[in-house]
Amino acid sequence: MIGALLPGPRRFGDLQALLDGIAPNILSQRLTRLERDGLVVGEPYSRRPVRHTYRLTAAGADLAG
């Protein structure tokens, strides 16, 4: 997951396509956990429906180091 975000911000659908075979609910849970741990930031790009772009924080990028 971290590797998929290294090139830059990605939308949920982009991440799902890159992470072959991951179920949407599992991806959502992982993103929520990474956000809670301060490794990923979700920034809304649409309000109706609410959709986010996800990017690594500095701490998240350090993991790839």
N, C-alpha and C positions, 0 to 999 in steps of 0.2 A: 504494500500500500504506500509506504513512504517513497519507494522508488518511482511509483506512478506519478507522484506529485513533484518530483525533483525538477522536471523541465519548467514547471510553472503552474499557476492555478488551473484547476479543472472542475468541470461540472459533474454532478452525480452520474449522469448518463455516460459521460466520457470515461469516468472511473470504472463503471460497470462493464463497459466494452473492453477496456484495457485489462481488467482482472477477470479473465475468462472463467466462466462457470460460477461466479459468486452470486448468491441470491440477493435480491434487493434488501431484504430485511437484515441480512448479515452485514452487508456493506454499510447500511445505516447505523447499525449497532457499533461497528468498528469506528466509523467516523465520529460518532458521539463520544466514544471512549477516548479517541485521540484528541478531540477537542477538550474534553474534561482534563486530560493529562497535559494540556498546553502545547501539544505537538502540531496541531492543525487548527486553522481558523476557518470557519464557514461564514462567508459574507453574502447576504442576500442580493440577488440580481433581479428578482421578480417578486412582487407582492401577492399577486393572484394568478395562479397558485404560488405559494412561497417556495422559492427555489434558491439554492445556494451555489456559490463557487467556493471550492476548498483550496487552501494554500498552506504550505508548511510555515511554521514559525521558525525562528532562528534555532530553537531547541530541536525542532523536528529535522531541520536540515543538518544539524550536527550529527544526528544519528546515522546519516548516510555517509559521513565523513571518511 
